[in-house]
């Protein structure tokens, strides 16, 4: 009998009962296969991360803030369900837009059975920008520009800032409790954004630099991130989407020294992605592949959930919170 056959477990159909909470539903999914079983495993791994003094890194790629995940991510930061955030600049741009009182708007299809069908040229003529089924008005970006420039003008002209320090300075100027950047400042959770130039923040920084001094070192943050990894008793990664944030998190394991003989890479890893590995993309690369690099430990508890993060993340967080509250445990 092969090792695979020795590990066989009977598939048990999930049951839906009256007044079920989210965690009870997730526990029913443990006996299921495919994405349902992977989702249940992700919740179990996240629960263990929270209970085992794990330093939790979260990578955020994709347009999660425009899609409506902002409050959930901010609360995860405030409640210390994550300890380190690495994100794209775009998510921070849209976080600031919301914090300034601007909004994102969902397009409602004329036919409820149809996909998004809009005239994008007409949207452009009316000063609206589209992210799949979400609209942002040009006025929001104009307000963003004024705000960002105001932050830059108050920065020291004699100091060279890391990207993390620049984001802290921006977050300090926001008052919205549901802001990711403001929550990070209040909770002392560092936010890293290695590809900040690839965003409106980076664009306005370049524009500002044409007439005024602004020194930002794109490499300084690597030391801080590596130090956090090296000093952690255990490490876990929650990867939403993949992209640059995923690699920036995982590459810390290549530099950081092993904390004990025979141990390397992240101890826990959860990846939520809609990409598959066949084209060699980073967002689709499996966590097993990461083990070959030493980025994820050979004995790590890990799972990839093939799902839209806007579906999987709220379910995972809600289930884990119910478990933590039931056990009267806070991260």
N, C-alpha and C positions, 0 to 999 in steps of 0.2 A: 504494500500500500504506500502511495506517495505521501509526502509531507502535507501536500494540499488536501488530500482526502482525509488525512488524520485530523485536520482542523475544521472539517465540515460541521456546520450547525444548521439545524432545521429552521427554515424560514417560518416565522410566526406572523400571521396576519394582524395588522393593527386594528384596534377596536376604538370606536368613538362613543363615549358615554356622556350622559347629561352633565352639564356644569363642569366640564373638563377645563383645567387651566393649561397654559402653554407647556409647562414642564411635564405634566401628565401625558400630554399628546406626544411630546418628544420621547418620553420613556417608552411609549407604545411603539415608536418607530425603531427602537433598538433591535427588534426581531425582524425588521424588514431589510430588503436588499436595495441595491441601486442608490440613488441620491438620498432616500429616506434614512437608510442605515448610516450613511456617511454624515448626514446632518446630526443624528443622534450621537454619533461618536465624537463629533466636534464639540458638542455641549459637554460631554463627559471629560474630554481633554481640557477644555477651558475651565471647568470646575476644579480639576486637579491643579491646574496652573495657579488658580486663586488660593487654593488651600496649602500649597507647598512653597510659600515664600519665593515665588518666581518673579523675576523682573520681566515685565510683559511689553514687548515691542509691537506696535501696530503700524502696518503700511497701508496707506490709503491712495489708491489710484482710481481713475474713472470719475465721472461727474456725480459723485455721491451727494455732495451738498446741494446742487441744483435739483436732484431727484427727491430730496426730503430727508436725508439721513443726518442732517446737521445736529439736531437736538440729541439724537441717540449718541453720536460720537462725543459731543460736548459733555453729556452726562457720564459717559464712560470715563472721561478724563477727570471730571469732578469727583467721582466716586472711586477713583484709582483702580478701575477695572483694566486700565492700561497705565504704564509708567513712562513710556517713550512713544512719540508719534513721529513717523516719517511720512510726508505727504507730497502730492504734487502742488505746484503753485496755484493751479486753477482752483482747487478746492478751497484754498485760503482766500483767493480773490472773491469767490462767491460767498464765503463766510463773512468777509468784510462788508460786501454789498448788503447782506441781510442785517448785519449789525448796524449799518448806517440807516436802516429804515426802508431800504428798497426791497423788492421781492422778486421771486421767480413765479411764473405763471404756467399752468398746465394747459395744453391744447386739448380741447374736447373734440373728438372726431364727429363730423356730422352724422355718420353712420357708426353706431356703436360696435358693429362687427368689423369695421374697416380699420386698417392700420393708419398711422398718421399721414395725412395727405394735405399739404399746404403749398401755397405759392411762395417759395422762398425769395424770389425776386421782389414780390410785393411786400414781404416782410422787411426786406432791406430798405425799400422806399419809405416805409413807415417807421424806420428806426428801431427795428426789433431783431434780435439775434436768437437763433434756434439751437437748442441742444436736444435732439430727438423730439420728444413731445413737451419740451419746456421752452418757454420764451423769457428772455431778459431784455429790457428796454435799454436803449443807448444812454438814457438819462442816468441809469444806475452806474454805468461805467464812467460817466462824467463826474458824478459825485465821488466815485472811488478815486479818480485822478486827483481831485481837490484834496481829499483826505490824505492820500499817500504823500502828496507833495508837502502837506502841512507837517506830517511826521518827519519827513526828510529834513525839512528846514530847522527842526528843533534838535537834530542829532549833532553831536560834537564834530567839529571839522578837523579835530586833531586825532580822533580815534579811528582805528581800523576795526570794523565790526565783522563778526562771524555772521553767517546767515541766521543762526539760532538767535543771536543777540539782536539782529535787525527785526526778526519776527516778534521777539519779546517787546521791543520798543513799540511796534505796531499794536500788539495786544494790549499794552498798557493804556493806549489811547481809546480803547473801545469800552463801552459800558454795558453792552448787552450780555446778560448772564448766559444766554444760550449760544454765545459765540465760542467757537472752538479755540481761537487765539486767546480770548479773554479768560476762558476756563483754564487754559494751560498756564497762564500767568498766575492766576489765583491759586492753582493747585500745585504750582512748581513742577509741572510736567514739561520737559523740553520738547520743542517741536523743531524738527529738521526738515529742510526742503532743498535737497541737493540740486534739483533742476529749476530753481526759482527764476532763472533767466527766461525759461519757457513759460512765461505767464505775464499778465498785465502788471504785476508787481515789478518783475524784471524789466519790462518795457519802459515803465515810468521811471525806474531807477536809472536806466540808460539816458532817457530824455533829460532827467534832472542833472545828470553828470555832464551834460554838454555846457552848462553854465555855472554849476556849483560843485564843490568837492564832495565826494561821497566814496569812502573806501570800504569795500566789502571783500573779505577773503573767502573764496568758495571752498577752500580746503580745510580750514580750521576746525570745522565741525566733526571731521572724521576722527580726530583724537578724542573728542568728548564722547562720541558714540562708542568707540572701541573701549574707552575706559569704563563706561557703564556696563558693557558686556563683560569685560574682564573681571570687574569687581562683584558681579552678581553671583549669588549662590546657585541659582538655576535661571535659565533663560527660556522664554517662550515667544513665539512670533505669531501674530494674527495678520495674515496678508489678505487684503481686500483688493482683488483685481490683478495685482502684479506690478509690472512696469518698473520704473526707476526706484520707487520706494522699496520694492521687494529686494532688489539686488543691494541697495545701500544698507539695508538691514543685515542681509545674509553675509555680505562681504566682511563684516566685522569679525566673523568667526575665523576668517583666513589669517588675520593678523594677531588677534588676541591669543595669548598663551593658554594652553590647556590648564584648567583649574585643578586637575588631578590626573594622575597617570592613566592613559587610555581613554580619556574623556575629551571630546571635541564637538564643536557645533552646537546648535540649539537643542535644548532638551525636549521642547514641545514645539509643534508647528501646526497651525491651521491655515489652510489656503482656501479662499472662496474665489472661484474664477469661472468664466464661461469659455475660456480658451482651452484648446486641447494641444498636446505636445508635438503633433506630427510636423508642424512647420518650424520647429526649433525656437519659437518665440519664448521670451522670458516669462511672460504672463501665463503661458501654457505649460511651462516646464514643471515636471512633477517634483514632489518633495523627495521622492526616492532618488531622482537625478541629483538633487542638492546634496544627498549623502555622499555621492561620489566625489564631490568637491570638499567635503568636510564642513559644509555650511550647516547642515542638519546632522545631528549625531546619529551614529549607526544604530543605537538603541532608543532613539527618540520616539516619543508617542506623537504620531503625526497623521493627518488626514487632509485630503483635498475634497472639497465640496464643489461639485460642478453645478453652479447655480448663479443667478443674478444676485449680487451682494445686497441689493435693496430688498430681496426676499429673505435670504438666509440670515443676514446680520440681525434684524429685529427679532427673529425667532430665537436665535442662539442667545442673544443678550437677555431677552425676557425670561427664557428658561433658566439660565444661570442665575439671574437675580432672584428668582423664586427659590432656588436651592439655597442661595446664600442667606436669604431672609428666613427661610425655614430653619436653617442651622444657626441662626442668630450670629452669622459671621459676616464681617465686612472686610474687603481686601485691605 
